[in-house]
Amino acid sequence: MTEKDLIKNAKAAAKMSYSPYSNCRVGAALLCDNGRIYTGCNIENASFSPTVCAERTAFFKAISDGEGEFKMIAVYGEKDGKGDTPFYPCGVCRQVMAEFCGSDFTILVATDDDYEKFTLSDLLPHTFSIEKGVALK
C-alpha cells in the first residue's frame, strides 16, 4: 500500500460524508499493521456536539472490529467541492490517535494536488497519556 493509494481511499471516503451544515466533506483511511484499511467520513448533526470526525470514525470502526495496531492514516477534505485546502486532524482526533498509536504514527494530510506527511508527535508534541504518567482513576 503506497501513501498515494491510502490517500485515494481517503478521498473516496469523503464522498460518503454527511455534512449539510459546514459543507466540508472529510474522509480518512486508516492503515493497520496487518494491511487492512478502515475508512471513515465526517458525520454532522444539527446540534453539533454529536458530530464525529472522519479520523475518529475510521479508528472506532477498526477498534470495534478488534484491530489495535496502526501504521498510518490519510486525511482529505473538500469545502464546497474543492479539495485545495489541507484539513488537519482536530485536537480531539489527535488525542484519540495518541491513545492508540505511538509518537511515530504517520499522518498524511492531502489536497487534490499534493500531501504533507507528519508524525503524531509533530502534530501533538505533548500528549495526555498513561505512558507519560497521567492515569485516569
C-alpha positions as CSV (number, residue, x, y, z in Angstrom):
1,M,0.0,0.0,0.0
2,T,1.6,3.3,-1.1
3,E,0.8,6.6,0.5
4,K,-0.9,7.8,-2.6
5,D,-3.1,4.6,-2.6
6,L,-4.1,5.4,1.0
7,I,-5.0,9.0,0.0
8,K,-7.2,7.7,-2.8
9,N,-9.1,5.7,-0.1
10,A,-9.5,8.8,2.0
11,K,-10.8,10.8,-1.0
12,A,-13.4,8.0,-1.7
13,A,-14.5,8.1,1.9
14,A,-15.1,11.8,1.8
15,K,-17.8,11.2,-0.8
16,M,-19.8,9.4,1.9
17,S,-19.7,12.4,4.3
18,Y,-22.9,13.7,5.8
19,S,-22.1,17.4,6.1
20,P,-25.1,19.6,5.4
21,Y,-24.1,22.3,7.9
22,S,-20.4,23.0,7.1
23,N,-20.4,21.8,3.5
24,C,-17.0,20.3,4.3
25,R,-16.6,16.7,3.3
26,V,-13.8,14.9,5.1
27,G,-12.5,11.3,4.5
28,A,-9.9,9.3,6.3
29,A,-8.3,6.0,5.5
30,L,-6.5,4.2,8.4
31,L,-3.9,1.5,7.5
32,C,-3.5,-1.2,10.2
33,D,-0.2,-3.0,10.6
34,N,-1.8,-6.1,9.1
35,G,-2.5,-4.3,5.9
36,R,-6.3,-3.9,6.4
37,I,-7.7,-0.4,5.7
38,Y,-10.6,1.2,7.6
39,T,-12.2,4.3,6.1
40,G,-14.3,7.0,7.8
41,C,-16.1,10.2,7.0
42,N,-17.3,13.1,9.0
43,I,-20.9,12.9,10.1
44,E,-22.5,16.1,11.3
45,N,-25.6,16.8,13.4
46,A,-27.8,19.8,13.8
47,S,-26.9,20.2,17.5
48,F,-23.1,20.0,16.6
49,S,-21.8,18.2,19.7
50,P,-22.7,14.7,18.4
51,T,-20.8,15.4,15.2
52,V,-17.9,13.0,14.6
53,C,-14.8,13.5,12.5
54,A,-13.6,11.2,9.7
55,E,-10.5,10.2,11.6
56,R,-12.3,9.0,14.7
57,T,-14.9,7.2,12.6
58,A,-12.1,5.2,10.9
59,F,-10.4,4.5,14.3
60,F,-13.6,3.4,16.0
61,K,-14.6,1.1,13.2
62,A,-11.2,-0.5,13.3
63,I,-11.1,-0.8,17.1
64,S,-14.7,-2.2,17.2
65,D,-13.5,-4.9,14.7
66,G,-10.7,-5.9,17.1
67,E,-7.8,-4.0,15.4
68,G,-5.2,-2.5,17.7
69,E,-2.0,-1.9,15.7
70,F,-2.0,1.0,13.3
71,K,0.6,2.2,10.8
72,M,-0.7,5.4,9.0
73,I,-3.8,7.5,8.3
74,A,-4.6,9.7,5.3
75,V,-6.9,12.7,5.7
76,Y,-8.5,14.5,2.8
77,G,-11.2,17.2,2.8
78,E,-13.2,19.3,0.5
79,K,-15.0,22.6,1.0
80,D,-17.8,23.4,-1.4
81,G,-16.5,20.6,-3.7
82,K,-12.9,21.8,-3.8
83,G,-10.0,19.8,-2.3
84,D,-7.4,22.6,-2.4
85,T,-7.1,23.2,1.3
86,P,-5.5,20.8,3.8
87,F,-7.8,19.5,6.5
88,Y,-5.6,18.8,9.5
89,P,-6.9,16.5,12.3
90,C,-8.6,18.4,15.1
91,G,-7.3,18.2,18.7
92,V,-9.8,15.6,19.7
93,C,-8.8,13.3,16.8
94,R,-5.1,13.8,17.6
95,Q,-5.8,12.8,21.2
96,V,-7.6,9.6,20.0
97,M,-4.6,8.8,17.8
98,A,-2.3,9.3,20.9
99,E,-4.5,6.7,22.8
100,F,-3.9,4.0,20.2
101,C,-0.7,4.9,18.4
102,G,2.9,5.7,19.1
103,S,4.5,9.1,18.6
104,D,5.9,7.9,15.3
105,F,2.5,7.1,13.8
106,T,2.3,8.6,10.3
107,I,-0.4,11.2,9.3
108,L,-0.9,12.2,5.7
109,V,-2.8,15.4,5.1
110,A,-3.8,15.6,1.4
111,T,-5.2,18.0,-1.1
112,D,-6.2,17.3,-4.6
113,D,-2.7,18.0,-5.8
114,D,-0.3,17.2,-3.0
115,Y,0.1,16.0,0.6
116,E,2.1,16.6,3.7
117,K,3.5,13.9,5.9
118,F,3.7,14.2,9.7
119,T,4.3,12.0,12.7
120,L,1.8,12.2,15.6
121,S,4.5,13.9,17.7
122,D,4.8,16.6,15.1
123,L,1.0,17.4,15.4
124,L,0.7,16.6,19.1
125,P,4.0,17.2,20.9
126,H,2.7,17.0,24.5
127,T,0.2,14.1,24.7
128,F,-2.1,13.3,27.6
129,S,-1.4,9.7,28.1
130,I,-0.8,6.9,30.6
131,E,2.7,6.4,29.3
132,K,3.5,10.0,30.4
133,G,2.4,9.3,33.9
134,V,-1.2,10.6,33.5
135,A,-3.7,8.0,34.6
136,L,-7.4,8.4,34.9
137,K,-9.0,7.0,38.0
